[in-house]
Amino acid sequence: MKKQICYAIMPLLIASSIHVANAATEDNERLAIQQPIIEMVYKKQWNKLDQIFKEYNAGFPATSNGTQKIVVAYGAI
């Protein structure tokens, strides 16, 4: 009986740990997008900021979770 419970619980634990790892990756990706943008706004580096937004509009790259990077970038402002 204990063995069957372990076999039933193990996939749930693995799935849960994968979800936590994906969430951490997504948070890191968002932070990597937001921090430079916040810095550029603070330093009034409009040309660099414009270049990043053009890059994110071309092809609409997304984070590992599927969120469009342009959405994350606008959220940083």
MDTraj code that builds the backbone (N, CA, C; nanometers):
import mdtraj as md
import numpy as np

residues = "MET LYS LYS GLN ILE CYS TYR ALA ILE MET PRO LEU LEU ILE ALA SER SER ILE HIS VAL ALA ASN ALA ALA THR GLU ASP ASN GLU ARG LEU ALA ILE GLN GLN PRO ILE ILE GLU MET VAL TYR LYS LYS GLN TRP ASN LYS LEU ASP GLN ILE PHE LYS GLU TYR ASN ALA GLY PHE PRO ALA THR SER ASN GLY THR GLN LYS ILE VAL VAL ALA TYR GLY ALA ILE".split()
xyz = np.array([
    [0.0816, -0.1195, 0.0000],
    [0.0000, 0.0000, 0.0000],
    [0.0862, 0.1261, 0.0000],
    [0.1897, 0.1295, 0.0847],
    [0.2771, 0.2460, 0.0909],
    [0.3478, 0.2698, -0.0421],
    [0.3840, 0.1590, -0.1068],
    [0.4512, 0.1696, -0.2353],
    [0.3595, 0.2331, -0.3400],
    [0.2326, 0.1948, -0.3395],
    [0.1361, 0.2497, -0.4343],
    [0.1143, 0.3986, -0.4105],
    [0.1102, 0.4391, -0.2858],
    [0.0930, 0.5812, -0.2530],
    [0.2140, 0.6598, -0.3015],
    [0.3311, 0.6045, -0.2810],
    [0.4537, 0.6712, -0.3279],
    [0.4535, 0.6858, -0.4792],
    [0.4109, 0.5828, -0.5498],
    [0.4047, 0.5896, -0.6958],
    [0.3003, 0.6906, -0.7423],
    [0.1950, 0.7084, -0.6654],
    [0.0910, 0.8042, -0.7017],
    [0.1342, 0.9481, -0.6710],
    [0.2090, 0.9669, -0.5650],
    [0.2483, 1.1006, -0.5225],
    [0.3700, 1.1515, -0.5995],
    [0.4588, 1.0637, -0.6390],
    [0.5835, 1.1035, -0.7032],
    [0.5629, 1.1920, -0.8272],
    [0.4736, 1.1583, -0.9207],
    [0.4540, 1.2474, -1.0362],
    [0.4038, 1.3860, -0.9960],
    [0.3233, 1.3924, -0.8918],
    [0.2740, 1.5217, -0.8450],
    [0.3873, 1.6077, -0.7902],
    [0.4764, 1.5455, -0.7161],
    [0.5912, 1.6183, -0.6621],
    [0.6836, 1.6664, -0.7730],
    [0.7056, 1.5831, -0.8718],
    [0.7909, 1.6215, -0.9845],
    [0.7272, 1.7360, -1.0625],
    [0.5986, 1.7258, -1.0902],
    [0.5285, 1.8315, -1.1634],
    [0.5314, 1.9627, -1.0860],
    [0.5165, 1.9539, -0.9563],
    [0.5196, 2.0732, -0.8726],
    [0.6565, 2.1394, -0.8758],
    [0.7616, 2.0614, -0.8696],
    [0.8961, 2.1187, -0.8710],
    [0.9283, 2.1789, -1.0072],
    [0.8791, 2.1201, -1.1143],
    [0.8992, 2.1759, -1.2480],
    [0.8282, 2.3099, -1.2594],
    [0.7070, 2.3186, -1.2051],
    [0.6317, 2.4440, -1.2085],
    [0.7069, 2.5537, -1.1327],
    [0.7612, 2.5217, -1.0180],
    [0.8362, 2.6199, -0.9394],
    [0.9603, 2.6653, -1.0159],
    [1.0285, 2.5730, -1.0801],
    [1.1479, 2.6074, -1.1579],
    [1.1114, 2.6970, -1.2752],
    [1.0012, 2.6675, -1.3436],
    [0.9570, 2.7505, -1.4556],
    [0.9196, 2.8902, -1.4087],
    [0.8544, 2.9005, -1.2942],
    [0.8162, 3.0303, -1.2404],
    [0.9405, 3.1121, -1.2074],
    [1.0417, 3.0486, -1.1531],
    [1.1663, 3.1188, -1.1214],
    [1.2341, 3.1671, -1.2488],
    [1.2340, 3.0839, -1.3526],
    [1.2926, 3.1230, -1.4808],
    [1.2174, 3.2414, -1.5396],
    [1.0860, 3.2373, -1.5359],
    [1.0036, 3.3464, -1.5877],
    [1.0320, 3.4757, -1.5113],
    [1.0421, 3.4673, -1.3807],
    [1.0728, 3.5861, -1.3001],
    [1.2088, 3.6445, -1.3371],
    [1.3063, 3.5584, -1.3572],
    [1.4402, 3.6049, -1.3958],
    [1.4384, 3.6704, -1.5333],
    [1.3639, 3.6130, -1.6261],
    [1.3532, 3.6713, -1.7600],
    [1.2873, 3.8090, -1.7551],
    [1.1794, 3.8201, -1.6781],
    [1.1107, 3.9489, -1.6653],
    [1.2021, 4.0536, -1.6030],
    [1.2757, 4.0136, -1.5021],
    [1.3679, 4.1055, -1.4361],
    [1.4768, 4.1514, -1.5328],
    [1.5271, 4.0595, -1.6144],
    [1.6308, 4.0935, -1.7122],
    [1.5792, 4.1903, -1.8184],
    [1.4505, 4.1880, -1.8456],
    [1.3903, 4.2811, -1.9413],
    [1.3625, 4.4149, -1.8733],
    [1.3085, 4.4113, -1.7531],
    [1.2622, 4.5319, -1.6853],
    [1.3756, 4.6203, -1.6333],
    [1.4778, 4.5608, -1.5747],
    [1.5838, 4.6405, -1.5109],
    [1.6531, 4.7370, -1.6069],
    [1.6968, 4.6926, -1.7245],
    [1.7610, 4.7885, -1.8166],
    [1.6648, 4.8988, -1.8615],
    [1.5391, 4.8651, -1.8786],
    [1.4417, 4.9645, -1.9224],
    [1.4206, 5.0700, -1.8145],
    [1.4087, 5.0264, -1.6911],
    [1.3939, 5.1212, -1.5800],
    [1.5153, 5.2133, -1.5731],
    [1.6330, 5.1551, -1.5905],
    [1.7558, 5.2346, -1.5878],
    [1.7600, 5.3354, -1.7025],
    [1.7181, 5.2937, -1.8212],
    [1.7178, 5.3837, -1.9363],
    [1.6202, 5.4992, -1.9171],
    [1.5057, 5.4716, -1.8601],
    [1.4079, 5.5784, -1.8339],
    [1.4659, 5.6752, -1.7314],
    [1.5255, 5.6213, -1.6268],
    [1.5839, 5.7052, -1.5219],
    [1.6945, 5.7952, -1.5782],
    [1.7768, 5.7396, -1.6676],
    [1.8888, 5.8144, -1.7260],
    [1.8490, 5.8914, -1.8522],
    [1.7217, 5.8806, -1.8899],
    [1.6667, 5.9481, -2.0082],
    [1.7414, 5.9100, -2.1360],
    [1.7677, 5.7815, -2.1498],
    [1.8340, 5.7285, -2.2686],
    [1.7281, 5.6839, -2.3686],
    [1.6610, 5.7796, -2.4272],
    [1.5443, 5.7517, -2.5111],
    [1.5801, 5.6754, -2.6375],
    [1.6960, 5.7020, -2.6963],
    [1.7355, 5.6316, -2.8191],
    [1.7538, 5.4820, -2.7940],
    [1.8202, 5.4480, -2.6834],
    [1.8385, 5.3059, -2.6491],
    [1.7045, 5.2400, -2.6197],
    [1.6191, 5.3136, -2.5490],
    [1.4868, 5.2608, -2.5155],
    [1.4051, 5.2362, -2.6419],
    [1.4116, 5.3312, -2.7348],
    [1.3404, 5.3162, -2.8615],
    [1.3903, 5.1942, -2.9387],
    [1.5206, 5.1708, -2.9350],
    [1.5784, 5.0557, -3.0049],
    [1.5272, 4.9241, -2.9464],
    [1.5200, 4.9171, -2.8141],
    [1.4704, 4.7951, -2.7497],
    [1.3253, 4.7695, -2.7879],
    [1.2431, 4.8745, -2.7871],
    [1.1029, 4.8568, -2.8217],
    [1.0855, 4.8159, -2.9685],
    [1.1703, 4.8667, -3.0559],
    [1.1669, 4.8240, -3.1962],
    [1.2017, 4.6757, -3.2073],
    [1.3012, 4.6346, -3.1298],
    [1.3437, 4.4941, -3.1298],
    [1.2308, 4.4031, -3.0808],
    [1.1629, 4.4450, -2.9757],
    [1.0541, 4.3638, -2.9205],
    [0.9294, 4.3651, -3.0085],
    [0.9146, 4.4686, -3.0925],
    [0.8024, 4.4719, -3.1863],
    [0.8288, 4.3864, -3.3096],
    [0.9550, 4.3668, -3.3423],
    [0.9908, 4.2871, -3.4600],
    [0.9879, 4.1390, -3.4231],
    [0.8882, 4.0705, -3.4681],
    [0.8795, 3.9266, -3.4434],
    [0.8136, 3.8889, -3.3130],
    [0.7881, 3.9858, -3.2276],
    [0.7218, 3.9647, -3.0993],
    [0.7813, 3.8480, -3.0204],
    [0.9095, 3.8605, -2.9791],
    [0.9693, 3.7539, -2.8983],
    [0.8958, 3.7404, -2.7652],
    [0.9008, 3.6212, -2.7100],
    [0.8294, 3.5932, -2.5853],
    [0.9234, 3.5320, -2.4822],
    [0.8821, 3.5395, -2.3576],
    [0.9555, 3.4743, -2.2495],
    [0.9271, 3.3248, -2.2553],
    [0.9920, 3.2493, -2.1697],
    [0.9732, 3.1041, -2.1700],
    [0.8303, 3.0639, -2.1335],
    [0.7602, 3.1525, -2.0674],
    [0.6226, 3.1245, -2.0273],
    [0.5219, 3.1687, -2.1338],
    [0.5700, 3.2348, -2.2390],
    [0.4834, 3.2766, -2.3479],
    [0.4377, 3.4215, -2.3420],
    [0.4811, 3.4955, -2.2419],
    [0.4452, 3.6363, -2.2327],
    [0.5288, 3.7149, -2.3323],
    [0.4635, 3.8018, -2.4093],
    [0.5367, 3.8829, -2.5057],
    [0.6292, 3.9787, -2.4325],
    [0.7530, 3.9875, -2.4785],
    [0.8508, 4.0739, -2.4131],
    [0.8111, 4.2203, -2.4197],
    [0.7399, 4.2576, -2.5239],
    [0.6961, 4.3971, -2.5372],
    [0.5996, 4.4322, -2.4239],
    [0.5180, 4.3376, -2.3821],
    [0.4244, 4.3590, -2.2720],
    [0.5006, 4.3801, -2.1413],
    [0.6021, 4.2986, -2.1190],
    [0.6846, 4.3119, -1.9988],
    [0.7587, 4.4463, -2.0001],
    [0.8068, 4.4855, -2.1173],
    [0.8805, 4.6109, -2.1299],
    [0.7904, 4.7313, -2.0993],
    [0.6694, 4.7325, -2.1550],
    [0.5768, 4.8428, -2.1256],
    [0.5390, 4.8444, -1.9781],
    [0.5306, 4.7285, -1.9188],
    [0.5003, 4.7207, -1.7760],
    [0.6098, 4.7810, -1.6901],
    [0.7324, 4.7786, -1.7379],
    [0.8447, 4.8351, -1.6627],
    [0.8380, 4.9866, -1.6558],
    [0.7738, 5.0461, -1.7562],
    [0.7648, 5.1930, -1.7592],
    [0.6550, 5.2347, -1.6666],
])
top = md.Topology()
chain = top.add_chain()
for i, resn in enumerate(residues, 1):
    res = top.add_residue(resn, chain, resSeq=i)
    for name in ("N", "CA", "C"):
        top.add_atom(name, md.element.get_by_symbol(name[0]), res)
traj = md.Trajectory(xyz[None], top)
